[in-house]
Protein backbone atom coordinates (compact mmCIF):
# COMPACT_ATOMS: atom_id res chain seq x y z
CA UNK A 1 0.00 0.00 0.00
CA UNK A 2 2.77 2.39 0.99
CA UNK A 3 4.70 1.47 -2.17
CA UNK A 4 1.69 2.46 -4.36
CA UNK A 5 1.48 5.89 -2.71
CA UNK A 6 5.19 6.45 -3.25
CA UNK A 7 4.83 5.57 -6.93
CA UNK A 8 1.92 8.00 -7.35
CA UNK A 9 3.84 10.74 -5.53
CA UNK A 10 6.91 10.12 -7.68
CA UNK A 11 4.78 10.17 -10.83
CA UNK A 12 3.14 13.47 -9.77
CA UNK A 13 6.55 15.01 -9.05
CA UNK A 14 7.89 13.87 -12.43
CA UNK A 15 4.88 15.31 -14.25
CA UNK A 16 5.19 18.58 -12.33
CA UNK A 17 8.93 18.76 -13.05
CA UNK A 18 8.31 18.06 -16.74
CA UNK A 19 5.64 20.75 -16.96
CA UNK A 20 7.77 23.39 -15.30
CA UNK A 21 11.13 22.43 -16.89
CA UNK A 22 9.95 22.74 -20.49
CA UNK A 23 8.89 26.14 -21.79
CA UNK A 24 5.50 27.32 -20.65
CA UNK A 25 3.02 24.46 -21.04
CA UNK A 26 0.14 26.91 -20.75
CA UNK A 27 -2.04 27.41 -23.85
CA UNK A 28 -1.30 30.11 -26.41
CA UNK A 29 -3.57 31.14 -29.26
CA UNK A 30 -3.14 33.47 -32.19
CA UNK A 31 -6.06 34.81 -34.25
CA UNK A 32 -4.74 36.13 -37.55
CA UNK A 33 -7.12 37.54 -40.14
CA UNK A 34 -5.01 37.11 -43.26
CA UNK A 35 -4.41 40.25 -45.29
CA UNK A 36 -1.63 42.01 -47.20
CA UNK A 37 -1.01 44.22 -44.16
CA UNK A 38 1.26 43.12 -41.29
CA UNK A 39 0.44 46.04 -38.99
CA UNK A 40 -2.23 48.59 -38.19
CA UNK A 41 -0.01 51.29 -39.71
CA UNK A 42 0.19 49.46 -43.06
CA UNK A 43 -3.60 48.95 -43.19
CA UNK A 44 -4.20 52.60 -42.31
CA UNK A 45 -1.72 53.75 -44.95
CA UNK A 46 -3.58 51.78 -47.66
CA UNK A 47 -6.91 53.17 -46.44
CA UNK A 48 -5.60 56.77 -46.50
CA UNK A 49 -4.76 56.40 -50.21
CA UNK A 50 -8.45 55.99 -51.07
CA UNK A 51 -9.67 59.31 -52.54
CA UNK A 52 -13.43 59.75 -52.54
CA UNK A 53 -15.09 60.21 -55.94
CA UNK A 54 -11.81 59.26 -57.65
CA UNK A 55 -10.52 55.85 -56.50
CA UNK A 56 -11.88 53.04 -58.71
CA UNK A 57 -12.39 49.36 -57.94
CA UNK A 58 -9.17 48.54 -59.83
CA UNK A 59 -7.20 51.03 -57.72
CA UNK A 60 -8.79 49.66 -54.54
CA UNK A 61 -7.67 46.19 -55.54
CA UNK A 62 -4.09 47.45 -56.03
CA UNK A 63 -4.23 48.90 -52.49
CA UNK A 64 -5.13 45.46 -51.12
CA UNK A 65 -8.92 45.79 -50.90
CA UNK A 66 -9.56 42.98 -53.37
CA UNK A 67 -12.22 40.43 -52.38
CA UNK A 68 -11.10 38.12 -55.22
CA UNK A 69 -7.46 37.81 -54.15
CA UNK A 70 -7.19 39.26 -50.64
CA UNK A 71 -8.58 36.97 -47.94
CA UNK A 72 -11.29 38.30 -45.64
CA UNK A 73 -12.47 41.26 -47.74
CA UNK A 74 -16.25 40.97 -47.99
CA UNK A 75 -18.50 42.30 -50.76
CA UNK A 76 -21.72 43.86 -49.47
CA UNK A 77 -24.83 44.32 -51.61
CA UNK A 78 -26.96 47.45 -51.34
CA UNK A 79 -29.25 45.52 -48.96
CA UNK A 80 -26.27 44.75 -46.70
CA UNK A 81 -25.28 48.42 -46.81
CA UNK A 82 -28.82 49.40 -45.76
CA UNK A 83 -28.50 47.07 -42.74
CA UNK A 84 -25.13 48.60 -41.83
CA UNK A 85 -26.36 52.17 -41.95
CA UNK A 86 -29.94 51.60 -40.79
CA UNK A 87 -29.85 48.83 -38.16
CA UNK A 88 -33.07 50.06 -36.52
CA UNK A 89 -36.23 51.87 -37.62
CA UNK A 90 -35.15 54.97 -35.73
CA UNK A 91 -32.47 55.68 -38.37
CA UNK A 92 -34.05 57.27 -41.43
CA UNK A 93 -32.71 57.48 -44.98
CA UNK A 94 -32.30 61.25 -44.63
CA UNK A 95 -29.87 60.67 -41.74
CA UNK A 96 -27.37 58.91 -44.02
CA UNK A 97 -24.50 60.70 -45.77
CA UNK A 98 -25.62 62.11 -49.14
CA UNK A 99 -23.11 59.97 -51.09
CA UNK A 100 -24.44 56.78 -49.45
CA UNK A 101 -28.07 57.82 -50.04
CA UNK A 102 -27.41 58.51 -53.73
CA UNK A 103 -25.60 55.20 -54.06
CA UNK A 104 -28.40 53.21 -52.40
CA UNK A 105 -30.93 54.69 -54.84
CA UNK A 106 -29.04 52.92 -57.66
CA UNK A 107 -29.50 49.55 -55.91
CA UNK A 108 -27.38 46.92 -57.77
CA UNK A 109 -24.84 49.57 -58.87
CA UNK A 110 -24.14 50.21 -55.18
CA UNK A 111 -21.82 47.80 -53.35
CA UNK A 112 -19.32 48.04 -50.52
CA UNK A 113 -16.09 46.36 -49.50
CA UNK A 114 -15.64 45.49 -45.85
CA UNK A 115 -12.26 44.45 -44.43
CA UNK A 116 -11.27 43.35 -40.92
CA UNK A 117 -7.52 42.60 -40.90
CA UNK A 118 -5.74 42.07 -37.63
CA UNK A 119 -3.61 39.90 -35.37
CA UNK A 120 -4.67 39.01 -31.83
CA UNK A 121 -2.36 36.86 -29.67
CA UNK A 122 -3.49 35.32 -26.39
CA UNK A 123 -1.04 33.83 -23.92
CA UNK A 124 -1.75 32.36 -20.50
CA UNK A 125 0.90 33.19 -17.92
CA UNK A 126 1.53 32.39 -14.29
CA UNK A 127 1.76 29.26 -12.23
CA UNK A 128 1.15 26.04 -14.18
CA UNK A 129 -0.19 24.40 -11.01
CA UNK A 130 -2.70 27.20 -10.28
CA UNK A 131 -3.75 27.45 -13.94
CA UNK A 132 -4.26 23.74 -14.62
CA UNK A 133 -6.19 23.20 -11.39
CA UNK A 134 -8.28 26.31 -12.03
CA UNK A 135 -7.25 28.33 -8.94
CA UNK A 136 -5.96 31.31 -10.91
CA UNK A 137 -5.75 32.01 -14.63
CA UNK A 138 -4.13 35.04 -16.20
CA UNK A 139 -4.33 35.73 -19.94
CA UNK A 140 -2.41 38.44 -21.79
CA UNK A 141 -3.85 39.65 -25.11
CA UNK A 142 -1.75 41.64 -27.60
CA UNK A 143 -2.09 42.67 -31.22
CA UNK A 144 -4.05 45.04 -33.44
CA UNK A 145 -7.33 45.19 -35.37
CA UNK A 146 -8.42 47.41 -38.28
CA UNK A 147 -11.93 47.66 -39.74
CA UNK A 148 -12.78 49.47 -42.98
CA UNK A 149 -15.98 50.01 -44.95
CA UNK A 150 -15.78 51.46 -48.46
CA UNK A 151 -18.97 52.21 -50.40
CA UNK A 152 -18.70 52.04 -54.20
CA UNK A 153 -21.12 53.79 -56.56
CA UNK A 154 -20.73 52.37 -60.10
CA UNK A 155 -17.24 51.19 -59.25
CA UNK A 156 -15.97 54.45 -57.65
CA UNK A 157 -15.39 54.94 -53.90
CA UNK A 158 -17.90 57.51 -52.63
CA UNK A 159 -17.78 56.90 -48.88
CA UNK A 160 -15.29 55.36 -46.45
CA UNK A 161 -15.07 54.90 -42.73
CA UNK A 162 -12.67 53.09 -40.45
CA UNK A 163 -12.34 52.02 -36.85
CA UNK A 164 -9.90 49.83 -34.99
CA UNK A 165 -7.41 49.22 -32.24
CA UNK A 166 -3.85 50.25 -33.22
CA UNK A 167 -2.30 48.64 -30.16
CA UNK A 168 -4.01 46.01 -28.05
CA UNK A 169 -2.44 45.04 -24.72
CA UNK A 170 -4.84 43.70 -22.12
CA UNK A 171 -4.70 41.34 -19.17
CA UNK A 172 -7.55 39.18 -17.90
CA UNK A 173 -7.46 37.35 -14.57
CA UNK A 174 -9.85 34.82 -13.11
CA UNK A 175 -9.60 33.48 -9.57
CA UNK A 176 -11.41 30.43 -8.19
CA UNK A 177 -10.56 29.95 -4.49
CA UNK A 178 -11.92 26.39 -4.60
CA UNK A 179 -9.98 25.54 -7.75
CA UNK A 180 -11.34 22.47 -9.55
CA UNK A 181 -14.29 22.24 -7.14
CA UNK A 182 -15.60 25.73 -8.00
CA UNK A 183 -17.02 24.96 -11.43
CA UNK A 184 -17.62 21.23 -11.10
CA UNK A 185 -21.12 21.38 -9.74
CA UNK A 186 -22.63 20.84 -6.35
CA UNK A 187 -22.37 17.01 -6.35
CA UNK A 188 -18.54 17.04 -6.54
CA UNK A 189 -18.36 19.67 -3.78
CA UNK A 190 -20.70 17.61 -1.61
CA UNK A 191 -18.55 14.50 -2.17
CA UNK A 192 -15.38 16.40 -1.24
CA UNK A 193 -16.98 17.78 1.92
CA UNK A 194 -18.50 14.42 2.82
CA UNK A 195 -22.07 15.75 2.85
C-alpha positions in Angstrom: 0.0 0.0 0.0 2.8 2.4 1.0 4.7 1.5 -2.2 1.7 2.5 -4.4 1.5 5.9 -2.7 5.2 6.5 -3.2 4.8 5.6 -6.9 1.9 8.0 -7.3 3.8 10.7 -5.5 6.9 10.1 -7.7 4.8 10.2 -10.8 3.1 13.5 -9.8 6.5 15.0 -9.0 7.9 13.9 -12.4 4.9 15.3 -14.3 5.2 18.6 -12.3 8.9 18.8 -13.0 8.3 18.1 -16.7 5.6 20.7 -17.0 7.8 23.4 -15.3 11.1 22.4 -16.9 9.9 22.7 -20.5 8.9 26.1 -21.8 5.5 27.3 -20.7 3.0 24.5 -21.0 0.1 26.9 -20.8 -2.0 27.4 -23.8 -1.3 30.1 -26.4 -3.6 31.1 -29.3 -3.1 33.5 -32.2 -6.1 34.8 -34.3 -4.7 36.1 -37.6 -7.1 37.5 -40.1 -5.0 37.1 -43.3 -4.4 40.3 -45.3 -1.6 42.0 -47.2 -1.0 44.2 -44.2 1.3 43.1 -41.3 0.4 46.0 -39.0 -2.2 48.6 -38.2 0.0 51.3 -39.7 0.2 49.5 -43.1 -3.6 49.0 -43.2 -4.2 52.6 -42.3 -1.7 53.7 -45.0 -3.6 51.8 -47.7 -6.9 53.2 -46.4 -5.6 56.8 -46.5 -4.8 56.4 -50.2 -8.4 56.0 -51.1 -9.7 59.3 -52.5 -13.4 59.8 -52.5 -15.1 60.2 -55.9 -11.8 59.3 -57.7 -10.5 55.9 -56.5 -11.9 53.0 -58.7 -12.4 49.4 -57.9 -9.2 48.5 -59.8 -7.2 51.0 -57.7 -8.8 49.7 -54.5 -7.7 46.2 -55.5 -4.1 47.5 -56.0 -4.2 48.9 -52.5 -5.1 45.5 -51.1 -8.9 45.8 -50.9 -9.6 43.0 -53.4 -12.2 40.4 -52.4 -11.1 38.1 -55.2 -7.5 37.8 -54.2 -7.2 39.3 -50.6 -8.6 37.0 -47.9 -11.3 38.3 -45.6 -12.5 41.3 -47.7 -16.2 41.0 -48.0 -18.5 42.3 -50.8 -21.7 43.9 -49.5 -24.8 44.3 -51.6 -27.0 47.5 -51.3 -29.3 45.5 -49.0 -26.3 44.8 -46.7 -25.3 48.4 -46.8 -28.8 49.4 -45.8 -28.5 47.1 -42.7 -25.1 48.6 -41.8 -26.4 52.2 -42.0 -29.9 51.6 -40.8 -29.8 48.8 -38.2 -33.1 50.1 -36.5 -36.2 51.9 -37.6 -35.1 55.0 -35.7 -32.5 55.7 -38.4 -34.0 57.3 -41.4 -32.7 57.5 -45.0 -32.3 61.2 -44.6 -29.9 60.7 -41.7 -27.4 58.9 -44.0 -24.5 60.7 -45.8 -25.6 62.1 -49.1 -23.1 60.0 -51.1 -24.4 56.8 -49.5 -28.1 57.8 -50.0 -27.4 58.5 -53.7 -25.6 55.2 -54.1 -28.4 53.2 -52.4 -30.9 54.7 -54.8 -29.0 52.9 -57.7 -29.5 49.6 -55.9 -27.4 46.9 -57.8 -24.8 49.6 -58.9 -24.1 50.2 -55.2 -21.8 47.8 -53.3 -19.3 48.0 -50.5 -16.1 46.4 -49.5 -15.6 45.5 -45.8 -12.3 44.5 -44.4 -11.3 43.4 -40.9 -7.5 42.6 -40.9 -5.7 42.1 -37.6 -3.6 39.9 -35.4 -4.7 39.0 -31.8 -2.4 36.9 -29.7 -3.5 35.3 -26.4 -1.0 33.8 -23.9 -1.8 32.4 -20.5 0.9 33.2 -17.9 1.5 32.4 -14.3 1.8 29.3 -12.2 1.1 26.0 -14.2 -0.2 24.4 -11.0 -2.7 27.2 -10.3 -3.8 27.4 -13.9 -4.3 23.7 -14.6 -6.2 23.2 -11.4 -8.3 26.3 -12.0 -7.3 28.3 -8.9 -6.0 31.3 -10.9 -5.7 32.0 -14.6 -4.1 35.0 -16.2 -4.3 35.7 -19.9 -2.4 38.4 -21.8 -3.8 39.6 -25.1 -1.7 41.6 -27.6 -2.1 42.7 -31.2 -4.1 45.0 -33.4 -7.3 45.2 -35.4 -8.4 47.4 -38.3 -11.9 47.7 -39.7 -12.8 49.5 -43.0 -16.0 50.0 -44.9 -15.8 51.5 -48.5 -19.0 52.2 -50.4 -18.7 52.0 -54.2 -21.1 53.8 -56.6 -20.7 52.4 -60.1 -17.2 51.2 -59.2 -16.0 54.4 -57.7 -15.4 54.9 -53.9 -17.9 57.5 -52.6 -17.8 56.9 -48.9 -15.3 55.4 -46.5 -15.1 54.9 -42.7 -12.7 53.1 -40.5 -12.3 52.0 -36.9 -9.9 49.8 -35.0 -7.4 49.2 -32.2 -3.9 50.3 -33.2 -2.3 48.6 -30.2 -4.0 46.0 -28.0 -2.4 45.0 -24.7 -4.8 43.7 -22.1 -4.7 41.3 -19.2 -7.5 39.2 -17.9 -7.5 37.4 -14.6 -9.9 34.8 -13.1 -9.6 33.5 -9.6 -11.4 30.4 -8.2 -10.6 30.0 -4.5 -11.9 26.4 -4.6 -10.0 25.5 -7.8 -11.3 22.5 -9.5 -14.3 22.2 -7.1 -15.6 25.7 -8.0 -17.0 25.0 -11.4 -17.6 21.2 -11.1 -21.1 21.4 -9.7 -22.6 20.8 -6.3 -22.4 17.0 -6.4 -18.5 17.0 -6.5 -18.4 19.7 -3.8 -20.7 17.6 -1.6 -18.5 14.5 -2.2 -15.4 16.4 -1.2 -17.0 17.8 1.9 -18.5 14.4 2.8 -22.1 15.8 2.9 
